[in-house]
Amino acid sequence: MDPRSEVLLRQAELFAGPALLAGLPADDLLGQLPQASGWSWHAGDHARLDGRFAGRSHFGVTPPATTFETAVLFLPKSRELTAYLLDALAARLPDKLLYLVGEKRAGVERAAKQMAAYGNPRKLDSARHSQLWQVRVDQAPAEPDLNALAQRYSLLLADGPLEIVTLPGVFSHGRLDIGSALLLEHLDQLPDGHLLDFGCGAGVLGAVLKRRYPQSQVTMLDVDAFAIASSRLTLAANDLQAEVISGDGIAAAPLELSAILSNPPFHQGVHTHYQASEDLLRQASKHLRNGGQIRLVANRFLKYPPLIEQHIGACQTLADTDGFRIYRATRS
């Protein structure tokens, strides 16, 4: 059981009725609170919850339309995403109680101050390195417009500018990160066919691929619903067409790909998390056709070449600068 869930269950009587648990972990919390439902923007967590508690987990960037009498937000990493989620929940709970739970090291005390816009937040419990906060929503905000919170920036490409649209909580919100910028310089001579942008985030890589290789089929995949929404906004802003899908890791990707391109994530919340990237390297060959390539950017300290050599093919380093490396390998 997640420590944050354990803190909630110390006060289980507060959540005995119809409660919405937003950003909940994929543990047994819904089993302990039979009238509660979940809202997840992580495709993997949602799939696991829906598999165990069918019909009680909602996936997306907005709260479910179902009625709830109280809500709990499990603190996400991004402060901007926290602000949106709190507003989205508080807007549905006038004169009712809203809760926030999170780890101390993740900044839950700072985030609790954001609830002061609705009323007087107070700490109810502190245990397992986590805290539970409560506020009565005396001043309910208007329902937030997520698209109005998007940030935009332009990439100056050889064939013209490309507009990137990012939503709160998406990696490198409002700016192009160094790793992706380096990978964009090494997209030449990709094999024809079906291209995958793995961990697409705001859709930078996928949009550039579709612009540069218009005859190729492009699929963009991410585990996060806000990234999926951002990628779709980026495509629409540039009149581009590509398939955007949600899924937990490379197992959700199509087969017979001609190339996989990625700036793979290795952080999840406040914790370092390598599983998605390592699974990508171990399983990529199952999704690549013969002669298909993988190109990815990674921090120099990550020991990816041995995995690439073992599971895909000979690993070439195309660039090594600013603490990042570009790797390429071809499935034989």
N, C-alpha and C positions, 0 to 999 in steps of 0.2 A: 504493500500500500504506500502510495506517495505520502511523504511527510505532511504536505499541505492538506491532503485529504484527511489524514489523521487529526489534524487540528480542527477541521470542520466537524468531524464526527465527535469530538469532545463537546460540541454544542449541537448535537444532532437534532434536538427538539426545535431549533430555529428553522430547520429545513425539512420538517416533516410533511409540509404541504406542497403545493405545486411550485417548485423552485427551478430556476434555470441556472445551470452550472456552465459558465462560459470559459472556454479554454481549459477544460478539465483534463486531467491525465487519463490515460487508458487503463485504469485500475478498476477496483470493485466498488467505487463510490456510488454509482447508480444502483448497484445491488443492495447497498446499505440504506439508500434513500429512495424507496420504491415510487414515490410520487414525483420525483425530480426528473428533469430531462437535461440533455447536454447540447451545447453549441460548440462546435470545433471548427477551426480553420486549418487544421493539420490533417491531411488526407489519411495518413496512417493511423492516427489516433481515432479518427472517425470510423474507419473501416473496422478496427478492433472493437470499438464500442458498439457499433451497429451489429456486428456479428454476435455479440453477447447479449445485447439489450435492443433487440430489433424494434425500430420505430421510435426510439427514445433519443436518438442523436441526430442533430441537424448540422450540415456542412455548408459553409458559405461565409460571406463577408458581412451579412446583416443578421440580426437575431431572427429566430423563427417566428412565424405569425401566431403561434399558439399562445394561450394566456398563461401567465405565471404571476404568482403573488409576491415573489421575492427573487433576487438573483445574486449570484456570487461570481465575481471575476477573479480568475486565477491570473496573477500578474504576468503579462508578457514582458519580453526584453525591452521593446521600444517604448519610450515615453510618449511619443506621438501616437502610437497605436493604442496605448493605455488611455489616452485622452479621448480618442474616438470611441473605444469600447465602453468606457464609463458613460459617455454621453448617450450612446445608443441604448444602454440599459436603463439609465436614469430617466430617459425620455418616456420609457414604458412603465415607470414605477412612481408616478406622482403620489405623494403622501404615504409611500411604502418604503420598505427597508432594502438597501443595497449593501452588499458586502464585498470586501476585497481581501484576498488571501495571497500570501507570497513569502518567499524566503527573505530573510533580513539582508543577506548579501546581494540580493537582486534589487534592493532599494524599495522595499514595500513601505517603509515609513515615509519616504519622500513621495511615493505615489499616492499614499493616503491623503496627503495634503491637497491633491487634485480634486478630492471629493468635497472639499470645503465649499465649492461653488454650489452645492446642492443643499448643504446643511452643516451640522456640526459632527464631523467624524470622530469616532472614539474607538480605542483599541479594546477588543473583547478578550483576546487570548494571545499567548505567546508560548510556543512549545515547538520542539523538533526543529529549531532554527528558523521557524516560520511565525508569522503573525496573522491574526484575523482582525479586520477592521469593519466597522458598521457605520452607516449614515442613513438617517431618515431623509428622504428626498422631499424637502420642503419647497425647493425651487427647482422644478423639473425643467431641463433644457428642451429646446426644440430638437426634433429628430435630426441628427447630423446628416449632411449630404456628403457621402464618402468621396464622390468624384470632385467635389469642391475643395477637398483637402489634398488633392493630387499636386505633386510638384513636377515641373517640366523642364527639360533642358535639351539642347540640340547638339547632335554630332555633325561635324562638318566632314562629309565624305566626298570622294572624288566625283560622284555623280549627283551631289547636292546634299542639303541638310537632311538629317533624320531626327524627328522629334521623339524623345523618350518620355514616357509618363510613368511616374512612380507614386504608389500609394503608401500611407503610413505602415511601418513595419516591414516593408520590403527591403531586401539587402541593398545597401548603397543608395538610400532614399535621396533623390534629388541631385545625384552626381554620378559620374562614371568612375568606378574604382580602378586602381592601378592595374590589377590583374586582368580585368576585362579589356582595358585599353591595350595592353600588350597582346592579348590573344587576337584582338581585331586586326593587328598588323600581320597575322600569320594565318590568313584564311584563303590563301591562293591555292589553285590547282586541287581543289577538292574533287573527289570522284563524282560522276553524275549519279543521280538517283534520289533516294530518300535521306534527308538530313535531320538529325535530332539535336535540339538545344536542350541539354540535360541540366536541370536546375535553372530554369530560364529567368527567374527573378522578374525584373521589369521588362524583359523581352528584348534587351539590347542585342544580344548575339543572334537570336532568331530573326529579328527584323533586318539586321544587316545581311544575314544569309539570304533571306528572301529577296532583298533588293539586289544583291550581287549575283545570285543564281536563280533568276525568276522562273526557269523551267523546272527547277527541282522542287519536289514535295518537301515541305518543312513542317516538322512537328516540334512543339515546345512543351516541355514537361516540368512540373514543379509539384512539391508536396504541399505548398502553402496556398490557400485560397486567395489571399491578397496579392500574391505574385501572379497567380492565374489571371485575376482581374486586371492587374497592371499590364501584363503582356497583351491582353486583348485591347486595352486602351491604346497601347503603343502601336499595335498593328492598325487600328482604326484611324489613328492620327496621321498615319502615313499611307493610307489606302492600300494596305497590303493584306494578303490572304494567307493564313497558315492555320494549322490545327493546333489548338492549345488544350492540353489535357492535364488533369490532376492525378497524382499517384504517388505512392510511397517508394521511391527508389527506381532503379533501372528495371526491375521486374515489371513495371507498368508500361514499359516502352514497347513500341512496335518491333517486329522482326524484320530481317532482311534490309537493314539500314546500310546505306553506303558510307555514312560518316556519323560519328557522335562527337559533338563539340561541347565543351563544358568548362565553366569556372566553378568546380564543384564546391559545395558548402562543407565546412568542417566545424561550424559552431552551431549550437542549438541552445537557445536561452543563454544562461550564464555559464553553461558547461561546454567544454570542448568535446566534440562528437565527430568521429571519423567514419562511422559505420556506412553512411550512404556513399561516401567517396570510395571506400575500400570495396564495397559491394559492386559499385560501378566497374571497377577495374577487374574484379573477379568474374563478373558475369557479362561484360560487354561483348565478348566473342559470340555469345548465344544470340545476340541481337544484330550483329554485323554479318553481312554477306561475305563470301570469300573475296578478299581484296579490299574489304571495307576498312576505313581508318578511324582511329580515335585521336583527337587533338584536345589537349587540355592545358590549362594554366594552373600552377600550384605554387604555394610557398616553397622556397628552396629547401627548408628544413624537413619537409614531408618526404618520407622514403617511399615514393611511388614507383620509381623505375624497376625495382625487383618484382613488384606485383604486375607491372605491365609486361615485363619480360616473361614472367611465368604463365600468365593467362591470356595474353593477346599476341605478342610478337616482339621483335627487336625494337627497343626504345631509342628514339633519337631525341636529342635536345635541340630544339630549333632556336631558342633564345634563353639567355640567362642575364637578367638585369633587374635592378631595383628590388632584389630579394625574391623574385619570381622566376620560374622557368616554364617554358612551353615544351610539352612533350608530344611526340607523334609516334604512333605505332600502326602497323597494318596487319590485319588478320590474314594469315597465310592459308 
